[in-house]
Amino acid sequence: MGSRFSFSARNLEGALVEGIRSAESEAALASELSRESLFLIRAFEARTTAVERFSGPQLKRKELAAFFVHLGSYVEAGVPLLAALSDYQEPGQPAFNAALLDMRRRIEGGASLSDAFEAYPTLFQPMLISMIRAGESSGHLEESIREVVKLVEWEEQFAGQVKQAATYPLIVLSIVGLVVVLVSVFALPPVLKMLVEFQVPLPLVTRIFILVGQGMVAWGWLLLVIPPAVIWAFRTALARRRDFRLWWHTRLLHLPLVGSLLVKLGLSRFATFFAAQYRAGLPILQILKECASITGNDRLGWCVRKIREGIESGERLGVMAAQVGYFPPLVVRMFAIGEEAGNLETTLGKVSLYFDAEVQASLKRFFQMLEPILLISLAGIVVFVAVSILLPIYSLIGGINATAK
């Protein structure tokens, strides 16, 4: 995905232009700026600190979607970006409004919209920035903004579906956890005392239940400390370690249920933007460079870069798509047919539609399988708790009957 560079450059009039931009290297940054008639003076790698990444201005997805809808409507109407940013205010979000003011200043200083967005990682994901940058390169910014709106709205819809599917199981699980603590602290001790008096052995499941309950009472507070710390450390490692991020993203693509959905999502974005930029007349190599970070997954981005390297060496698009993997055989054949027939633009449009349909079908299957998995897991927990409580009682009754006889 390249590195983020903070740079200073001068334009043809000699005015100073400063900004932050992603590039493979400082030389690649200088080459990219020169195509924009900017001459690089100095550049150094800009690392996003944990404070910048997690404590900057933030918006909910609905608010972010509304911002991009506003931006897209202005761009489609031919209104300058500076006016679009000036006319937008988010009530109750002074930090975001201050960020908009700073973005306007950056653009006035010669930065692009994607460069201005890149200065605020808490507001804009790298993938959204890459999508905007791809639109700027192809001259179809309005199309890119529409795709960004679709992506943000889809993420909001997906998050809502996950919350809806998980709310009931989480409530039941919380109640079960509370019951485990209460039973372990108040109900089981008298029963256990009687079992000891009658010398009745404790069932294994009850001993496990007791250990779980005692552990929750003694160490339950760790559940409030350890998960947030682990999440923070994990996200920091993902942000700073490219090799770790590549390893993790590769593992994600091989997860059951989720992996195939992530592959189709990433390739759908790739196909959509590939088609849009190809229609705009951009060279395939430049398109592949822009699309490498649009997939949202480092492993898929690595595949796109490998395809680009293969095409630079004289290979065909269909051949390289087959070699890197992850592309379905049907899509590989469509690439090959499009190249053979010389209508790659039409083929790319069909590939985009194919992936869009596959994503919808995969989402439907995902939620159809998620609900029974959650219900079965909850049923197992409830049965475990019930058996753990009832077995000692039956053992106690059996011991009393044996003593009476």
RAGINOR-V697080 format. One record per pair of residues at least 24 apart in sequence whose ideal C-beta (glycine too) atoms are under 7 Angstrom apart, sorted by the first residue. I is the first residue (numbers start at 1). J is the second residue. D is the distance in Angstrom with one decimal. If there is no record, write none. Layout:
# RAGINOR-V697080
i:I j:J d:D
i:I j:J d:D
This chain:
# RAGINOR-V697080
i:1 j:126 d:6.9
i:1 j:293 d:4.9
i:1 j:298 d:6.5
i:1 j:301 d:6.0
i:3 j:45 d:5.2
i:4 j:45 d:6.8
i:4 j:46 d:4.7
i:4 j:118 d:7.0
i:5 j:29 d:5.3
i:5 j:43 d:4.6
i:5 j:44 d:6.8
i:5 j:45 d:5.9
i:5 j:46 d:6.2
i:6 j:43 d:6.9
i:6 j:44 d:5.9
i:6 j:46 d:4.0
i:7 j:40 d:6.1
i:7 j:42 d:7.0
i:7 j:43 d:4.0
i:8 j:41 d:4.6
i:8 j:42 d:5.3
i:9 j:33 d:5.4
i:9 j:38 d:4.3
i:9 j:39 d:5.8
i:9 j:40 d:5.0
i:9 j:41 d:5.8
i:10 j:39 d:5.3
i:10 j:41 d:6.3
i:11 j:37 d:6.1
i:11 j:38 d:5.6
i:11 j:110 d:6.1
i:12 j:37 d:5.3
i:15 j:110 d:7.0
i:17 j:109 d:5.9
i:17 j:110 d:3.6
i:17 j:111 d:7.0
i:18 j:109 d:6.5
i:19 j:106 d:6.3
i:19 j:111 d:4.0
i:19 j:115 d:4.3
i:20 j:46 d:5.5
i:20 j:115 d:6.2
i:20 j:118 d:5.1
i:20 j:119 d:5.4
i:21 j:115 d:5.4
i:21 j:118 d:6.7
i:22 j:118 d:6.9
i:48 j:121 d:5.4
i:48 j:239 d:6.4
i:50 j:236 d:5.5
i:52 j:121 d:6.6
i:53 j:121 d:5.5
i:53 j:122 d:6.6
i:53 j:239 d:6.1
i:54 j:122 d:6.9
i:56 j:120 d:6.0
i:56 j:121 d:7.0
i:56 j:122 d:3.5
i:56 j:123 d:7.0
i:57 j:95 d:3.7
i:57 j:96 d:4.6
i:57 j:99 d:4.9
i:57 j:120 d:6.6
i:57 j:122 d:6.1
i:57 j:123 d:5.9
i:58 j:122 d:5.1
i:58 j:123 d:6.7
i:59 j:93 d:6.9
i:59 j:96 d:6.0
i:59 j:123 d:6.2
i:61 j:152 d:5.5
i:61 j:155 d:5.9
i:61 j:156 d:4.1
i:62 j:156 d:6.1
i:63 j:90 d:6.2
i:64 j:152 d:5.4
i:65 j:149 d:5.7
i:65 j:152 d:4.4
i:65 j:153 d:5.3
i:65 j:156 d:6.8
i:68 j:145 d:5.6
i:68 j:148 d:5.2
i:68 j:149 d:4.8
i:68 j:152 d:6.5
i:69 j:149 d:5.7
i:71 j:145 d:5.8
i:72 j:142 d:5.9
i:72 j:145 d:3.8
i:72 j:146 d:5.9
i:72 j:149 d:6.4
i:75 j:141 d:5.6
i:75 j:142 d:4.7
i:75 j:145 d:6.2
i:76 j:142 d:4.7
i:81 j:107 d:6.1
i:81 j:113 d:5.8
i:82 j:107 d:6.1
i:82 j:108 d:6.7
i:99 j:123 d:6.5
i:112 j:136 d:5.7
i:126 j:293 d:6.5
i:127 j:293 d:6.8
i:127 j:294 d:6.4
i:127 j:296 d:4.4
i:130 j:293 d:4.1
i:130 j:294 d:5.0
i:131 j:273 d:6.8
i:131 j:294 d:5.8
i:133 j:290 d:6.7
i:134 j:273 d:5.2
i:134 j:277 d:6.4
i:134 j:290 d:4.4
i:134 j:291 d:6.7
i:134 j:294 d:6.3
i:137 j:282 d:6.9
i:137 j:290 d:5.5
i:138 j:276 d:6.3
i:138 j:277 d:4.2
i:138 j:280 d:4.1
i:138 j:282 d:5.6
i:139 j:280 d:5.7
i:140 j:276 d:5.7
i:140 j:280 d:5.6
i:143 j:276 d:5.4
i:147 j:272 d:6.2
i:161 j:367 d:6.0
i:165 j:367 d:6.1
i:165 j:370 d:5.5
i:165 j:371 d:5.8
i:165 j:374 d:6.9
i:166 j:374 d:7.0
i:169 j:374 d:4.3
i:169 j:378 d:5.4
i:172 j:378 d:5.4
i:173 j:378 d:6.5
i:173 j:381 d:7.0
i:176 j:381 d:5.5
i:176 j:382 d:6.4
i:176 j:385 d:6.1
i:179 j:385 d:6.4
i:180 j:212 d:6.4
i:180 j:213 d:5.2
i:180 j:216 d:6.4
i:180 j:385 d:6.3
i:181 j:213 d:6.2
i:181 j:216 d:5.5
i:181 j:217 d:6.1
i:183 j:213 d:6.9
i:183 j:389 d:6.1
i:184 j:210 d:6.4
i:184 j:213 d:2.6
i:184 j:214 d:6.4
i:184 j:217 d:6.6
i:185 j:217 d:6.4
i:191 j:392 d:5.3
i:191 j:393 d:6.6
i:191 j:396 d:6.4
i:194 j:396 d:5.7
i:195 j:392 d:6.0
i:195 j:395 d:6.5
i:195 j:396 d:5.7
i:198 j:396 d:6.8
i:198 j:399 d:3.9
i:198 j:400 d:6.8
i:198 j:403 d:6.5
i:200 j:395 d:4.8
i:200 j:396 d:6.1
i:200 j:399 d:4.2
i:202 j:392 d:6.6
i:203 j:391 d:4.4
i:203 j:392 d:6.8
i:203 j:395 d:6.7
i:205 j:384 d:6.9
i:205 j:387 d:5.5
i:205 j:388 d:5.2
i:205 j:391 d:6.3
i:206 j:388 d:5.0
i:206 j:391 d:5.7
i:206 j:392 d:5.1
i:209 j:388 d:3.4
i:245 j:298 d:5.2
i:246 j:298 d:4.6
i:246 j:299 d:6.3
i:246 j:302 d:6.7
i:249 j:297 d:4.7
i:249 j:298 d:4.3
i:249 j:299 d:4.7
i:250 j:299 d:4.4
i:253 j:297 d:6.7
i:253 j:299 d:5.8
i:257 j:366 d:5.7
i:257 j:369 d:6.2
i:260 j:362 d:6.2
i:261 j:362 d:4.7
i:261 j:363 d:6.9
i:261 j:366 d:5.9
i:262 j:297 d:6.3
i:263 j:326 d:5.5
i:264 j:355 d:5.8
i:264 j:358 d:4.8
i:264 j:359 d:5.0
i:264 j:362 d:5.6
i:265 j:359 d:5.8
i:266 j:295 d:3.6
i:266 j:296 d:5.6
i:266 j:297 d:4.9
i:266 j:300 d:4.3
i:267 j:300 d:7.0
i:267 j:326 d:7.0
i:267 j:327 d:6.8
i:267 j:355 d:5.4
i:268 j:352 d:6.9
i:268 j:355 d:3.5
i:268 j:356 d:5.8
i:268 j:359 d:5.4
i:269 j:294 d:5.1
i:269 j:295 d:5.9
i:269 j:296 d:6.7
i:270 j:294 d:6.1
i:270 j:295 d:5.3
i:270 j:304 d:6.5
i:271 j:348 d:6.3
i:271 j:351 d:4.5
i:271 j:352 d:4.2
i:271 j:355 d:5.4
i:272 j:352 d:4.7
i:274 j:348 d:5.6
i:275 j:348 d:3.7
i:275 j:349 d:5.2
i:275 j:352 d:5.2
i:278 j:344 d:6.7
i:278 j:345 d:5.5
i:278 j:348 d:5.8
i:279 j:345 d:5.8
i:284 j:311 d:6.3
i:285 j:311 d:6.4
i:285 j:312 d:6.4
i:300 j:326 d:6.5
